[in-house]
Amino acid sequence: MFTIEHEFDSTVIILVDEGETPLLEDVVINSFAECVTLEQFDPRTGTTMRITLSPEQLTDLGAALDLPEGVYRLDRRPG
């Protein structure tokens, strides 16, 4: 299950784990104009872990989900 909310300066997506137990903590994705952050609470340390991706890294991640093993570079030239 997931939710989508549009805030003033970002879009917030929350991924809720509904799989088999033990369930993992929710993942909160904040999409800003200049970056995307992924956050998840770590109950072992009591802290929220954060990863920040540039727009280019997010594009690469999206492409990587549909490709086989290998090393790739996306062509970012306009047109």
Backbone as a chain_set.jsonl record, in Angstrom:
{"seq": "MFTIEHEFDSTVIILVDEGETPLLEDVVINSFAECVTLEQFDPRTGTTMRITLSPEQLTDLGAALDLPEGVYRLDRRPG", "coords": {"N": [[0.846, -1.164, 0.0], [0.43, 2.312, -0.61], [0.731, 5.873, -0.127], [0.064, 9.114, -1.533], [0.874, 12.46, -1.322], [0.554, 15.905, -2.017], [2.584, 18.436, -1.198], [3.494, 21.862, -0.304], [6.153, 22.361, -1.314], [6.987, 19.905, -2.222], [6.405, 16.493, -3.323], [5.061, 13.882, -1.483], [5.532, 10.536, -0.913], [4.483, 7.626, 0.661], [5.482, 4.443, 1.437], [4.009, 1.568, 2.544], [4.631, -1.35, 4.289], [3.069, -4.312, 3.639], [3.507, -6.961, 3.615], [4.516, -10.311, 4.489], [4.991, -11.039, 7.984], [8.12, -10.619, 9.678], [7.192, -7.208, 9.516], [8.505, -4.416, 7.72], [9.624, -1.054, 8.475], [7.819, 1.934, 7.467], [8.555, 3.539, 4.33], [9.476, 6.737, 3.471], [9.203, 8.94, 0.856], [10.389, 11.878, -0.399], [9.884, 14.124, -2.882], [11.521, 16.658, -4.268], [12.206, 19.664, -6.218], [14.972, 19.802, -6.664], [16.096, 17.447, -5.649], [15.613, 14.038, -4.465], [14.529, 12.479, -1.537], [14.852, 9.568, 0.481], [13.522, 8.068, 3.282], [13.72, 6.074, 6.212], [12.76, 4.705, 9.281], [14.944, 3.283, 11.636], [14.579, 0.818, 13.797], [16.485, -0.507, 15.347], [18.546, 1.277, 15.904], [17.17, 3.492, 16.624], [16.999, 5.721, 15.042], [16.304, 7.781, 12.149], [17.024, 6.855, 8.939], [18.46, 8.389, 6.08], [18.543, 8.834, 2.579], [19.778, 10.685, -0.102], [19.034, 11.507, -3.395], [20.13, 12.74, -6.538], [18.366, 14.3, -9.307], [19.361, 13.072, -11.628], [20.468, 10.671, -10.637], [18.115, 9.443, -9.781], [16.791, 9.061, -12.214], [18.596, 7.252, -13.382], [18.284, 5.108, -11.578], [15.61, 4.38, -12.064], [15.849, 3.477, -14.732], [17.639, 1.364, -14.342], [16.146, -0.579, -13.068], [14.925, -2.061, -15.043], [16.862, -3.341, -16.542], [19.372, -5.788, -17.556], [22.254, -7.347, -15.874], [25.259, -5.358, -15.851], [27.217, -2.512, -16.991], [26.225, 0.766, -17.359], [25.531, 3.864, -19.1], [23.43, 6.529, -19.294], [22.216, 8.342, -22.093], [22.12, 11.672, -21.935], [21.715, 13.777, -23.584], [19.864, 16.439, -25.037], [16.891, 15.946, -26.973]], "CA": [[0.0, 0.0, 0.0], [1.179, 3.559, -0.575], [-0.035, 7.112, -0.164], [0.697, 10.229, -2.23], [0.389, 13.77, -0.882], [1.256, 17.024, -2.635], [2.856, 19.514, -0.249], [3.856, 23.136, -0.938], [7.415, 22.305, -2.05], [7.378, 18.542, -2.57], [5.432, 15.413, -3.34], [5.448, 12.912, -0.469], [5.006, 9.194, -1.121], [4.791, 6.739, 1.786], [5.32, 3.029, 1.127], [3.678, 0.823, 3.759], [4.888, -2.778, 4.112], [1.925, -5.153, 3.968], [3.901, -8.339, 3.329], [4.578, -11.252, 5.609], [5.722, -10.557, 9.15], [8.103, -9.302, 10.299], [7.02, -6.096, 8.599], [9.522, -3.373, 7.79], [9.112, 0.293, 8.71], [7.405, 2.678, 6.284], [9.549, 4.31, 3.596], [8.93, 8.039, 3.093], [9.928, 9.501, -0.283], [10.091, 13.292, -0.624], [10.37, 14.541, -4.195], [11.688, 18.106, -4.409], [12.693, 20.038, -7.548], [16.416, 19.607, -6.785], [16.539, 16.129, -5.183], [14.627, 13.124, -3.887], [15.05, 11.832, -0.341], [14.186, 8.367, 0.962], [13.745, 7.965, 4.718], [13.133, 4.926, 6.899], [13.141, 4.599, 10.679], [15.672, 2.066, 11.995], [14.27, 0.562, 15.203], [17.664, -0.994, 16.064], [19.338, 2.41, 16.374], [16.284, 4.565, 17.054], [17.205, 6.897, 14.188], [15.776, 7.727, 10.785], [18.082, 6.83, 7.931], [18.072, 9.184, 4.915], [19.347, 8.782, 1.363], [19.418, 11.77, -1.01], [19.387, 11.242, -4.78], [19.959, 13.824, -7.501], [17.442, 13.894, -10.369], [20.05, 12.152, -12.54], [20.548, 9.365, -9.987], [16.772, 8.868, -9.783], [16.567, 8.586, -13.576], [19.411, 6.045, -13.528], [17.657, 4.04, -10.803], [14.437, 3.937, -12.814], [16.311, 2.706, -15.885], [18.317, 0.155, -13.873], [15.171, -1.58, -12.643], [14.49, -2.841, -16.192], [18.006, -3.758, -17.342], [20.154, -6.903, -17.018], [23.562, -7.004, -15.318], [26.153, -4.643, -16.751], [27.557, -1.122, -16.68], [25.475, 1.576, -18.318], [25.517, 5.321, -18.984], [22.305, 7.024, -20.076], [22.474, 9.482, -22.967], [21.335, 12.769, -21.398], [21.669, 14.881, -24.559], [18.493, 16.781, -25.41], [16.433, 15.585, -28.313]], "C": [[0.899, 1.236, 0.0], [0.219, 4.739, -0.592], [0.772, 8.154, -0.934], [0.041, 11.507, -1.731], [1.218, 14.844, -1.568], [1.356, 18.15, -1.614], [3.226, 20.781, -1.025], [5.087, 23.0, -1.824], [7.848, 20.9, -2.442], [6.161, 17.644, -2.726], [5.935, 14.364, -2.373], [4.744, 11.595, -0.767], [5.428, 8.353, 0.081], [4.472, 5.317, 1.361], [5.127, 2.272, 2.431], [3.864, -0.662, 3.471], [3.673, -3.573, 4.567], [2.23, -6.623, 3.73], [3.819, -9.217, 4.56], [5.336, -10.632, 6.767], [7.079, -11.232, 9.181], [8.024, -8.198, 9.248], [8.144, -5.08, 8.797], [8.851, -2.025, 8.012], [8.725, 0.949, 7.388], [8.602, 3.379, 5.641], [8.873, 5.598, 3.133], [9.818, 8.629, 1.998], [9.457, 10.935, -0.471], [10.709, 13.695, -1.95], [10.331, 16.063, -4.281], [12.158, 18.399, -5.829], [14.161, 19.658, -7.724], [16.924, 18.245, -6.335], [15.34, 15.301, -4.728], [15.262, 12.494, -2.664], [14.197, 10.612, -0.019], [14.53, 8.241, 2.43], [13.055, 6.719, 5.26], [13.668, 4.881, 8.327], [13.824, 3.263, 10.909], [15.427, 1.797, 13.47], [15.463, 0.053, 16.016], [18.47, 0.145, 16.646], [18.482, 3.547, 16.9], [16.432, 5.836, 16.237], [16.544, 6.683, 12.826], [16.945, 7.824, 9.818], [17.583, 7.593, 6.711], [19.071, 8.993, 3.789], [18.849, 9.905, 0.469], [19.936, 11.437, -2.405], [19.199, 12.497, -5.61], [18.926, 13.365, -8.533], [18.08, 12.898, -11.348], [20.16, 10.751, -11.943], [19.184, 8.678, -9.972], [16.426, 8.329, -11.166], [17.339, 7.296, -13.826], [18.784, 4.87, -12.774], [16.442, 3.488, -11.539], [14.819, 3.078, -14.009], [16.901, 1.371, -15.447], [17.335, -0.946, -13.478], [14.741, -2.495, -13.787], [15.631, -3.381, -17.049], [18.705, -4.974, -16.727], [21.474, -6.415, -16.432], [24.402, -6.263, -16.337], [26.455, -3.259, -16.225], [26.933, -0.27, -17.769], [25.702, 3.062, -18.06], [24.377, 5.786, -19.881], [22.726, 8.239, -20.891], [21.556, 10.617, -22.512], [21.275, 13.975, -22.35], [20.219, 15.161, -24.929], [18.155, 16.276, -26.812], [16.236, 14.169, -28.446]], "O": [[2.001, 1.207, 0.548], [-0.935, 4.626, -1.008], [2.001, 8.09, -0.985], [-1.184, 11.628, -1.717], [2.436, 14.715, -1.689], [0.351, 18.739, -1.217], [3.265, 20.772, -2.255], [5.08, 23.467, -2.963], [8.958, 20.714, -2.942], [5.05, 17.986, -2.321], [7.105, 13.985, -2.425], [3.517, 11.541, -0.863], [6.595, 8.365, 0.472], [3.344, 5.011, 0.974], [5.977, 2.326, 3.32], [3.305, -1.176, 2.501], [3.289, -3.52, 5.735], [1.316, -7.443, 3.653], [3.139, -8.899, 5.536], [6.219, -9.799, 6.564], [7.175, -12.372, 8.726], [8.704, -8.249, 8.224], [8.662, -4.912, 9.901], [7.655, -1.87, 7.766], [9.227, 0.579, 6.327], [9.548, 3.764, 6.329], [7.828, 5.56, 2.483], [11.023, 8.798, 2.184], [8.27, 11.183, -0.679], [11.926, 13.615, -2.122], [9.265, 16.673, -4.357], [12.477, 17.47, -6.572], [14.562, 19.238, -8.809], [18.076, 17.906, -6.609], [14.218, 15.795, -4.622], [16.399, 12.026, -2.725], [12.982, 10.616, -0.219], [15.703, 8.299, 2.797], [11.96, 6.357, 4.829], [14.871, 5.004, 8.556], [13.35, 2.228, 10.44], [16.005, 2.475, 14.319], [15.463, 0.164, 17.242], [19.019, 0.026, 17.741], [18.99, 4.463, 17.546], [16.036, 6.912, 16.684], [16.268, 5.555, 12.418], [17.747, 8.756, 9.876], [16.417, 7.468, 6.339], [20.283, 8.988, 4.007], [17.642, 10.07, 0.293], [21.113, 11.127, -2.586], [18.233, 13.236, -5.421], [18.638, 12.172, -8.628], [17.409, 11.989, -11.838], [19.971, 9.758, -12.645], [19.105, 7.46, -10.132], [15.833, 7.257, -11.281], [16.805, 6.354, -14.412], [18.76, 3.751, -13.288], [16.263, 2.273, -11.629], [14.179, 2.059, -14.271], [16.688, 0.354, -16.107], [17.672, -2.128, -13.551], [14.243, -3.593, -13.539], [15.396, -3.835, -18.169], [18.641, -5.174, -15.514], [21.782, -5.224, -16.482], [24.284, -6.498, -17.539], [26.004, -2.879, -15.144], [27.092, -0.549, -18.957], [26.024, 3.466, -16.943], [24.35, 5.482, -21.073], [23.506, 9.067, -20.421], [20.34, 10.532, -22.685], [20.836, 15.058, -21.962], [19.432, 14.233, -25.115], [19.008, 16.194, -27.696], [15.85, 13.697, -29.516]]}, "num_chains": 1, "name": "protein.A"}
